[in-house]
Amino acid sequence: MAISYENLMKFIGQKVKDVYGREVGFLVHVYTEVDGTVTGVEVAYGNSFATLEPSRLSLINDLLVILPDWKADSTKSIIQMEKIRKRQRALEELYAKQEIPKSSYDDMKRKLDSEMVKIREDYAKIKSKLKTRLNEVEDQITHIDRAMIAVKMSYIAAELTESAYKGSIEILRQAKESYITEKDDIRKTMEKLDLSDRDSGLDLKGAGSLTNGSEASAKPDLSRAELPTPIPVKVLSTQ
């Protein structure tokens, strides 16, 4: 559900976090159309700035959080595929009840199948993005584990005070926890995409053979009786 301009304005100048609890930056501006429709927000990341789409924003327990781009794209594509699938089922039901002519059915089916093909192409791109992000997250977890080992070694070697040790370990622990949560979320999303793709109900292999199939069925089926009878040949001995 889109967040209204009035709700977003409450968070101007405040820190915003991502859905995994990591601090992202500050919300500095909300872009809108004349009618008040939100078109994007400006977020300050340290000394850099970025404009995010409204689909990247969510309200959780009255707190504004930012969704990673892979999560926003995945959610959008899954919703679109489900909508197309429902329309396909509705179309098949109407045709089965003979409530629409075949010409209209064929036309609408082609359009829906074409839209489904585009969505499945988007799925392939999103899956690639998810795999890339999953590798990045796993690398971060490995990096954090190494840092935690180094901090513990320094503490045991009396190179760090207890307060410094506890502070460092807590920061690393929270960071690792957030990345593990994101890792699990990515895997669940990949499974959801695979399941949705399998249930799409579109046979891509058969989509391009509709014409050939109709042409093949139109060809006459010659029976054996209609085939020319071979002429018998007798071989004469020359001896």
N, C-alpha and C positions, 0 to 999 in steps of 0.2 A: 504494500500500500504506500502511495506517495506521501511524503511528509509535506505539510503545508508551509507556506512562506512564513506565517506567523510563528509556527513552532520552531522553525529553523533560526529565526531572528533571536530567539532566546539564548542561543548558543554562540552568538557572535562574540569573538574575543576570548572564547574559552578553549581549553585544551580538549582535544578529541582523541579517542582511542579506537583501535580496530576491534573487531568482534572477538578477538582472543585476549583482549585486555592490555595490549601493547600501546603505548603512547605514540600517536602519529604526528600531531602538530597542533596548530591553532586554526579554528574556523575564522576567516577574516571577511568573507563576503558571500552574499547569496545573489545569484543572477536570476532574473525573472523576465517574463514577457509582460506586456502592458496589462493583460488580464490577470496577472498574479501567478501564472504558471511557472513553477521553478524549473529552470533549464540547467542549473549547475551550481556548484559552490566552489569557492576559492579556499584552499588550505595551505598554510605555511608549514613547510617541512624544514626546520632550521633556517638556513639562508635561501632556500629555494621555495618556489610556489608551484602549485598544480591545480588545475580546474577539474573537478570530479563530476561525473554525471549523477543525477538524482537517484539512479538505480543502485549506486554505491552506498547510499545512506539508509540507516535503519534506526528506529527507536526501540530500545530494549530497557525495560524498567525505567522509563522516562529519561534515559541517557542516550545521547546521540553517538552512534558507533558507525565506523566505516567498514564496509565489506571489501575484501580483496577483489580485484578485477575478475579473477577466475571464478569466484563464487557468484558474483553478480551475473556474469555471462552464462554460467551453467544454469542458474535458476531461471533466467529469462528463456533460454533455449528449451528447457524441460517443459515450461509452461506452454510455450508455442507448439511443441510437438504434441502435447496432450490435447491442446485445442484442435489441432488438425486431425488427430486421431478420432476425436469425438465427432467432428464433422464428417469424416469418412464413414463412420458407423451409422450416423444419421442418414447419410446419402444412400448407403446400402439398404437400410431399412425402408426408406421411401420407395426405392426402386423395386424391392421385393414385394411391396404392397401395391405396386403398379400405380403409384400416385404421381409419378413423373415420367415423361416420355424418354425413350432411350437416347435420343439426341441430346437432351438436356443432361441426362445422367452421364453420358460419355464426356461431354464438355466440362462438367463440374468435376468429374473424376480426374481428368487430365490436369486441371488446375491444382487440385488438392495433392495429386501425386507429385507435381512439379514443386509445390511448396515443401512437401515432405523431403524431396531430394535435397533442396537447399538447406533445410534444417539439419539433415544428416551430414552434409558437408561442413556445416558449422560445428556439429558434434565432433568431427574429426579434428578440427582446429583446436577446439576447447580441450579435447583429450590430450593433445600434444602439449598445450599450455599447462595442463595439470601435471603431466609427467615431468616437465621442466621444473615446475614449482616444487614438486615432491622431492626431486633431487636436491634442490636448493635448501629445502627444509632439513633434509637428512644430513646435509653437509653442516648446517648450523648446529644441529644437535651434537654431531661429532666434535665440532669446534668447542662447544660449551663443555662437553665432557672432559676434553683436554684441559680447558681452563680451570675446571673444578679440581682436577687432579693436581694441577700446579699450585692452586691456592692452598689446598690441604697439605701439600708437601712443605710449602713455605711456613704454614702455621705450626706444623709438627717440628720443623727445624728452628722454631722460635724467631722467625723473620717477620712475623705478623702478630699484632696484638689480637686478643680475643675479639674485641669489638670490631676491628678491621676485618678479621676473618669472617665473623658472623654477617657483617654487612655485605661483603663480596659474595659469600655463598648464597645468601638470600636473593641477591640480584640474579645470579646465575640460575638458581633453582626456579625462580619465576619465569625467566626467559625460556628455560628448557621445557617447563610445563606448557607454556603457550605454544611452542613449536610442536610439541607432541600432540596437543589438541588440534592444531592446524593439520598435522600429518594425518590424523584419524579422519578429520573432516574431508580432506582431499580424497582419501581412499573410499569413503562412503559415497562421495559425490561421483567418483568414477564408476562405482558399482551401480549407482542410480542411473547414470547416463547409459551404461551398457544394457540395463534392464529396459529402460525406456526405448532404446534403439531396437532391441529384439522384439518388443511389442508394437513396433510401428505399423506392422501389418502391410508393409509395402514390399513387394517382390521386385527388387531392382533388376534382377537378371531377366525377368519376364517382361519388364516394362517396354523394352525395345523390340520385342518379337511379336507384338500384337498384329501388325500388318502381315508379316510373313506367315503367321498362323492362319489368318483368314484366307490368304492366297492359297495356302496349301490345301485348306479344306474345300476350296472352290475347284481344284483340279479333279478331273474325272478319275475314278478308280477302275482301271482296266482289269477285267477278270481274265483268267487263263483261257476261257473260251473265245475271247476276242483277239487273242494273240495269234499271229500267223503260224500255221502248222509247218514244221520243218520238212523239207523234201528228202526222202530216203535216198541214199547213195549206195550202189552196189559195186564192190571192187571186183574186177574180173582178173582171173589168174592168167599170166602170160606164158606159163610153162605148158 
